[in-house]
Amino acid sequence: MTDLIVLDGISLDAAASSKEEAVALSGKLLVELGAVSQEYADAMWEREQKFSSAIGLGFAIPHGTDESRVHVRFDQLVFLRLAERDSVGRRDGEMRSWDCVPGRWSR
């Protein structure tokens, strides 16, 4: 079993100018950690376009589609805190943090 979160999966001053870029950064970290393939990272944005992963208070939990679970090698959490407080991903203000939890579990 791997650790669910590792230091290399944490970025405290991530730079993203759009919601798409923030999701891509999350996916890139997961790919770099070996937790997922690029196919899963691509599916994260596909899923985000269908239904927002924002959970309120400046947090979001982007993840892939149900079909993309086959591209998850192991469960891993990555955390990004955006360096700039801007309007990435929220209608009412700021999206500040992105957690990403790919999983192989089923509903």
URPE-V423719 format. One record per residue. N is the residue number from 1. RES is the residue in three letters. OMEGA is omega in degrees with one decimal (none if undefined). NEAR is the number of other ideal C-beta (glycine too) atoms within 10 Angstrom. D_CENTER is the distance of its C-alpha to the mean C-alpha in Angstrom with 1 decimal. Layout:
N|RES|OMEGA|NEAR|D_CENTER  N|RES|OMEGA|NEAR|D_CENTER
//
This chain:
1|MET|178.2|5|21.0  2|THR|172.3|12|18.4  3|ASP|-177.9|10|17.2  4|LEU|177.3|11|14.1  5|ILE|178.9|14|13.1  6|VAL|-177.9|13|14.7  7|LEU|179.8|6|15.6  8|ASP|178.6|10|14.2  9|GLY|-179.2|20|10.7  10|ILE|175.8|14|11.3  11|SER|-174.4|18|11.7  12|LEU|179.3|10|13.9  13|ASP|-178.8|9|14.9  14|ALA|178.4|19|12.2  15|ALA|177.3|12|13.8  16|ALA|-178.9|21|12.4  17|SER|179.6|11|15.0  18|SER|176.4|12|13.2  19|LYS|179.3|22|10.4  20|GLU|179.8|15|10.2  21|GLU|178.6|15|10.2  22|ALA|177.8|24|7.4  23|VAL|179.3|27|5.1  24|ALA|177.9|17|7.4  25|LEU|177.0|21|7.3  26|SER|179.2|31|4.0  27|GLY|179.5|24|5.7  28|LYS|177.6|14|8.8  29|LEU|179.8|24|8.6  30|LEU|177.7|27|8.2  31|VAL|-179.5|17|11.1  32|GLU|178.5|13|13.0  33|LEU|179.6|17|13.0  34|GLY|-176.8|11|14.4  35|ALA|-177.0|24|12.3  36|VAL|172.3|28|11.7  37|SER|178.9|16|13.6  38|GLN|178.5|12|12.9  39|GLU|177.8|14|13.7  40|TYR|179.9|22|10.7  41|ALA|178.0|26|8.4  42|ASP|-179.0|17|10.8  43|ALA|177.5|22|10.7  44|MET|179.2|23|7.2  45|TRP|176.5|17|9.1  46|GLU|-180.0|13|12.1  47|ARG|-179.2|18|11.0  48|GLU|178.8|22|9.8  49|GLN|179.8|10|13.3  50|LYS|-176.5|7|15.0  51|PHE|-177.1|7|13.7  52|SER|177.2|15|11.6  53|SER|177.8|19|9.0  54|ALA|-180.0|18|10.7  55|ILE|177.9|10|12.7  56|GLY|179.0|8|15.1  57|LEU|177.0|10|16.3  58|GLY|-179.3|18|13.7  59|PHE|174.4|14|10.6  60|ALA|178.3|25|7.8  61|ILE|-179.6|14|5.9  62|PRO|178.2|27|4.2  63|HIS|-176.3|25|5.8  64|GLY|177.9|26|8.7  65|THR|176.5|15|12.2  66|ASP|-177.8|11|14.9  67|GLU|-176.0|11|16.6  68|SER|-179.1|20|13.8  69|ARG|179.1|17|14.1  70|VAL|-178.7|11|17.0  71|HIS|176.6|20|14.8  72|VAL|179.6|20|13.3  73|ARG|175.5|15|15.7  74|PHE|-179.0|14|14.9  75|ASP|-177.7|16|12.7  76|GLN|175.6|22|10.5  77|LEU|169.1|20|8.5  78|VAL|-177.4|25|6.9  79|PHE|174.6|17|7.6  80|LEU|170.0|25|8.1  81|ARG|-177.8|13|11.2  82|LEU|-177.4|24|12.3  83|ALA|-177.4|13|15.8  84|GLU|174.4|12|17.3  85|ARG|179.2|11|17.6  86|ASP|-174.3|15|17.6  87|SER|178.1|12|17.1  88|VAL|169.0|21|13.6  89|GLY|-179.2|24|12.6  90|ARG|177.4|17|15.4  91|ARG|-172.0|7|19.0  92|ASP|179.0|6|20.6  93|GLY|-168.3|10|19.4  94|GLU|166.9|15|16.5  95|MET|-169.6|21|12.8  96|ARG|-173.5|19|12.5  97|SER|179.2|17|9.6  98|TRP|172.0|28|5.9  99|ASP|178.4|17|5.4  100|CYS|-177.5|27|3.5  101|VAL|173.9|17|6.8  102|PRO|179.6|26|8.3  103|GLY|178.9|13|11.9  104|ARG|-177.3|11|15.2  105|TRP|178.3|7|16.9  106|SER|-177.9|6|18.5  107|ARG|none|3|19.3
//
